[in-house]
Amino acid sequence: MAENQATQTNSKNKGGKSKLIIILLVTVVLALVGVVGFILLKDSENIPIISNLTKEPEPVEVQVPLEEFLINVGDDSGRNTAMVKLEVSVSSYADDAEVLINQDIAKVRDAVIHVVSNENIDSLLEREDESFVLKRDIKDRINQSFGTDLIDDVYITNILTQN
């Protein structure tokens, strides 16, 4: 009977020691995995698979075509006898841009008409940095009417002038 108790005590001690060793090994492995994971995520732009998982999705550009404009503008003499037929699309990267533009389409159209009607035929076709100055002016006026930088770009898809 004394041998039985000694065997049971030895097996309990061996079982307790093996559990302790397993717990320590699991703790060390988890710590190593955590450190390696942190290092990989910290320098994730150098690792294509991880950088694709951690980067934010790129914003989507929304383009809203506007109905055709027919606007009187000043000619060389300063009288409003010239006409401009203009087709414009506006683009934005804002999430709710299309909804906002369509809800307040009158603001957008008014901004375009305001900018174009204050120009003359020569200044409509003026360029700066290989782009129409008119596009920048329209974008600035629309953004001013919304009170935020909603519009990122303006595309003139068609322009026709007549004296």
C-alpha positions in Angstrom: 0.0 0.0 0.0 2.9 2.3 0.7 4.2 1.7 -2.7 0.8 2.6 -4.2 0.8 5.9 -2.4 4.4 6.7 -3.5 3.5 5.9 -7.1 0.4 8.1 -7.0 2.4 11.0 -5.5 5.1 10.6 -8.2 2.5 10.5 -11.0 0.8 13.6 -9.6 4.1 15.5 -9.4 5.0 14.5 -13.0 1.5 15.5 -14.2 1.7 18.9 -12.4 5.2 19.5 -13.8 4.2 18.6 -17.3 1.2 20.9 -17.1 3.4 23.7 -15.9 5.9 23.1 -18.8 3.0 23.1 -21.3 1.6 26.4 -19.9 5.1 28.0 -20.1 5.7 26.8 -23.6 2.3 28.1 -24.8 3.0 31.5 -23.1 6.4 31.8 -24.8 4.9 30.8 -28.2 2.1 33.3 -27.9 4.5 36.1 -26.9 6.8 35.3 -29.9 3.8 35.3 -32.2 2.7 38.6 -30.8 6.1 40.2 -31.3 6.5 38.8 -34.8 3.0 40.0 -35.7 3.7 43.4 -34.4 6.9 43.7 -36.4 5.2 42.5 -39.5 2.3 44.9 -39.2 4.6 47.8 -38.3 6.5 47.4 -41.6 3.5 46.2 -43.5 4.0 48.5 -46.5 7.0 46.4 -47.5 5.1 43.2 -47.5 2.5 43.1 -50.3 0.1 40.6 -48.7 -0.1 42.4 -45.4 -0.2 45.9 -46.9 -3.2 44.8 -49.0 -5.0 43.6 -45.8 -4.2 46.7 -43.7 -4.6 49.6 -46.2 -7.8 51.5 -46.5 -9.9 51.3 -49.6 -9.3 54.0 -52.1 -12.2 56.5 -52.4 -14.4 56.2 -55.4 -14.9 59.1 -57.8 -18.5 60.1 -58.5 -19.2 62.0 -61.7 -22.5 63.9 -62.1 -23.3 65.2 -65.6 -25.3 68.4 -65.7 -27.9 69.3 -68.2 -26.8 71.5 -71.1 -26.4 75.2 -70.5 -27.3 78.0 -73.0 -25.9 81.2 -71.6 -25.6 84.8 -72.9 -22.1 86.3 -72.4 -20.5 89.5 -73.3 -18.7 90.0 -76.6 -15.8 92.2 -77.4 -18.0 95.3 -77.2 -19.2 94.4 -73.7 -22.8 93.7 -74.8 -24.5 90.4 -74.0 -24.9 89.3 -77.6 -22.8 86.2 -77.7 -24.1 82.8 -76.7 -22.4 79.8 -75.1 -23.6 76.3 -75.2 -21.9 74.3 -72.5 -22.0 70.8 -71.2 -20.4 70.1 -67.9 -19.8 67.2 -65.5 -18.7 67.6 -61.9 -16.8 65.0 -59.9 -16.2 64.3 -56.3 -14.7 61.8 -54.0 -17.0 62.5 -51.1 -19.2 59.6 -50.0 -22.5 61.4 -50.3 -21.6 63.8 -53.2 -24.0 62.5 -55.8 -26.9 62.8 -53.4 -25.9 66.3 -52.3 -25.4 67.5 -55.8 -28.7 66.1 -57.0 -30.6 67.5 -54.0 -29.2 71.0 -54.6 -28.8 70.9 -58.4 -30.2 74.4 -58.6 -27.1 75.6 -56.6 -24.8 73.9 -59.0 -26.5 75.2 -62.1 -26.7 78.7 -60.6 -22.9 78.6 -59.9 -22.1 77.6 -63.5 -24.4 80.2 -65.0 -23.0 82.9 -62.6 -19.4 82.2 -63.6 -20.0 81.8 -67.3 -22.3 84.9 -67.7 -19.7 87.1 -66.1 -17.1 86.1 -68.7 -16.6 87.2 -72.3 -15.9 84.9 -75.2 -12.1 85.4 -75.1 -11.9 84.8 -71.3 -14.0 81.6 -71.5 -11.2 79.9 -73.6 -8.3 81.2 -71.4 -5.9 78.6 -70.3 -3.6 78.3 -67.3 -1.4 75.3 -66.6 -2.9 73.5 -69.7 -6.4 73.7 -68.3 -9.3 76.1 -68.8 -9.4 78.8 -66.1 -13.2 78.5 -66.4 -13.1 74.9 -64.9 -11.3 76.2 -61.8 -13.7 79.1 -61.4 -16.7 76.9 -61.7 -15.4 74.4 -59.2 -14.6 77.2 -56.7 -18.0 78.8 -57.1 -19.8 75.5 -56.6 -17.8 74.7 -53.5 -18.5 78.2 -52.2 -22.2 77.7 -52.7 -22.1 74.4 -50.7 -19.8 75.8 -48.1 -17.4 72.9 -48.4 -14.9 71.4 -50.9 -17.5 69.0 -52.3 -16.4 69.2 -56.0 -12.9 67.9 -56.8 -12.9 68.5 -60.6 -15.1 70.0 -63.4 -15.1 68.5 -66.8 -16.2 70.5 -69.8 -17.5 67.9 -72.2 -18.7 70.4 -74.8 -18.4 74.1 -75.4 -19.8 76.0 -78.3 -19.6 79.8 -78.7 -21.6 82.0 -81.1 -21.2 85.7 -81.7 
